[in-house]
Every structure is written in structure tokens, then in C-alpha cells.
Amino acid sequence: MSEIKSLVFYISKYSPKESKKKIEDLLDLYIVDISKIIKDLGYDTKDLSVQSEFILNYSIHKKINHGIYNSKCEGILICYRGNSPDFMDNLVSFVEELQEPIEYSFNFIN
């Protein structure tokens, strides 16, 4: 049986560059820039269809998953200006439903 991975999720409303300046420890973080994912997919969050929401969520989950199983990172930095209680609820649900359980904590960057 493999060891349970432990990760810290750094949640920020700032850009990745601004966020890294606010983190005191120099960590090797896997960056998930949700605004960039939205932009790269060509979406406007004010007018998303059900299909667009599905694709966007899938893309975000895929990126976070990649960070979780990246053995080189010490944590995951998630940058998103639209941070809301729904966003956090969805993130917690996603992490708790992973096939391989992980120990996790959240650190909010202000």
C-alpha cells in the first residue's frame, strides 16, 4: 500500500506572480491559473452554457489532478479572482472524491 500524499492548496485571488510574492516560503508550487484556463478556452464566465461549464470544470479538474500527482511539487497554487464559497465547496468535493485519498489543507493568500 502506498503512502498517503499530503498537499497544501494555496488559494489566491491574485495572479500567480503576485501570489508567489505573498507566499513567505520559497516553495515549488504547481500553478493552476483558472483565469488563464478560461481565456485559453475562449469563454466568458458571464455567459456559460451547460456544456461550456462542463468543459471548463473538466479542464480545471484535469489541471489540478496533474498537480496532485506531480511528484516534484510541494503544493498547488490555485489563482482565481472569482473565488466564492461555491468554488471552495466544489474544490473540497473534488479533492475528497479522488481515487487515491490525500491529506490536504488550504492556505488562503490575502
Secondary structure as a PSIPRED ss2 file (coil, helix, strand):
# PSIPRED VFORMAT (PSIPRED V4.0)

   1 M C   1.000  0.000  0.000
   2 S C   1.000  0.000  0.000
   3 E C   1.000  0.000  0.000
   4 I C   1.000  0.000  0.000
   5 K E   0.000  0.000  1.000
   6 S E   0.000  0.000  1.000
   7 L E   0.000  0.000  1.000
   8 V E   0.000  0.000  1.000
   9 F E   0.000  0.000  1.000
  10 Y E   0.000  0.000  1.000
  11 I E   0.000  0.000  1.000
  12 S E   0.000  0.000  1.000
  13 K C   1.000  0.000  0.000
  14 Y C   1.000  0.000  0.000
  15 S C   1.000  0.000  0.000
  16 P H   0.000  1.000  0.000
  17 K H   0.000  1.000  0.000
  18 E H   0.000  1.000  0.000
  19 S H   0.000  1.000  0.000
  20 K H   0.000  1.000  0.000
  21 K H   0.000  1.000  0.000
  22 K H   0.000  1.000  0.000
  23 I C   1.000  0.000  0.000
  24 E C   1.000  0.000  0.000
  25 D C   1.000  0.000  0.000
  26 L C   1.000  0.000  0.000
  27 L C   1.000  0.000  0.000
  28 D C   1.000  0.000  0.000
  29 L E   0.000  0.000  1.000
  30 Y E   0.000  0.000  1.000
  31 I E   0.000  0.000  1.000
  32 V E   0.000  0.000  1.000
  33 D E   0.000  0.000  1.000
  34 I H   0.000  1.000  0.000
  35 S H   0.000  1.000  0.000
  36 K H   0.000  1.000  0.000
  37 I H   0.000  1.000  0.000
  38 I H   0.000  1.000  0.000
  39 K H   0.000  1.000  0.000
  40 D H   0.000  1.000  0.000
  41 L H   0.000  1.000  0.000
  42 G C   1.000  0.000  0.000
  43 Y C   1.000  0.000  0.000
  44 D C   1.000  0.000  0.000
  45 T C   1.000  0.000  0.000
  46 K C   1.000  0.000  0.000
  47 D C   1.000  0.000  0.000
  48 L C   1.000  0.000  0.000
  49 S C   1.000  0.000  0.000
  50 V H   0.000  1.000  0.000
  51 Q H   0.000  1.000  0.000
  52 S H   0.000  1.000  0.000
  53 E H   0.000  1.000  0.000
  54 F H   0.000  1.000  0.000
  55 I H   0.000  1.000  0.000
  56 L H   0.000  1.000  0.000
  57 N H   0.000  1.000  0.000
  58 Y H   0.000  1.000  0.000
  59 S H   0.000  1.000  0.000
  60 I H   0.000  1.000  0.000
  61 H H   0.000  1.000  0.000
  62 K H   0.000  1.000  0.000
  63 K H   0.000  1.000  0.000
  64 I H   0.000  1.000  0.000
  65 N H   0.000  1.000  0.000
  66 H H   0.000  1.000  0.000
  67 G H   0.000  1.000  0.000
  68 I H   0.000  1.000  0.000
  69 Y C   1.000  0.000  0.000
  70 N C   1.000  0.000  0.000
  71 S C   1.000  0.000  0.000
  72 K C   1.000  0.000  0.000
  73 C C   1.000  0.000  0.000
  74 E C   1.000  0.000  0.000
  75 G E   0.000  0.000  1.000
  76 I E   0.000  0.000  1.000
  77 L E   0.000  0.000  1.000
  78 I E   0.000  0.000  1.000
  79 C E   0.000  0.000  1.000
  80 Y C   1.000  0.000  0.000
  81 R C   1.000  0.000  0.000
  82 G C   1.000  0.000  0.000
  83 N C   1.000  0.000  0.000
  84 S C   1.000  0.000  0.000
  85 P H   0.000  1.000  0.000
  86 D H   0.000  1.000  0.000
  87 F H   0.000  1.000  0.000
  88 M H   0.000  1.000  0.000
  89 D H   0.000  1.000  0.000
  90 N H   0.000  1.000  0.000
  91 L H   0.000  1.000  0.000
  92 V H   0.000  1.000  0.000
  93 S H   0.000  1.000  0.000
  94 F H   0.000  1.000  0.000
  95 V H   0.000  1.000  0.000
  96 E H   0.000  1.000  0.000
  97 E C   1.000  0.000  0.000
  98 L C   1.000  0.000  0.000
  99 Q C   1.000  0.000  0.000
 100 E C   1.000  0.000  0.000
 101 P C   1.000  0.000  0.000
 102 I E   0.000  0.000  1.000
 103 E E   0.000  0.000  1.000
 104 Y E   0.000  0.000  1.000
 105 S E   0.000  0.000  1.000
 106 F E   0.000  0.000  1.000
 107 N E   0.000  0.000  1.000
 108 F E   0.000  0.000  1.000
 109 I E   0.000  0.000  1.000
 110 N C   1.000  0.000  0.000
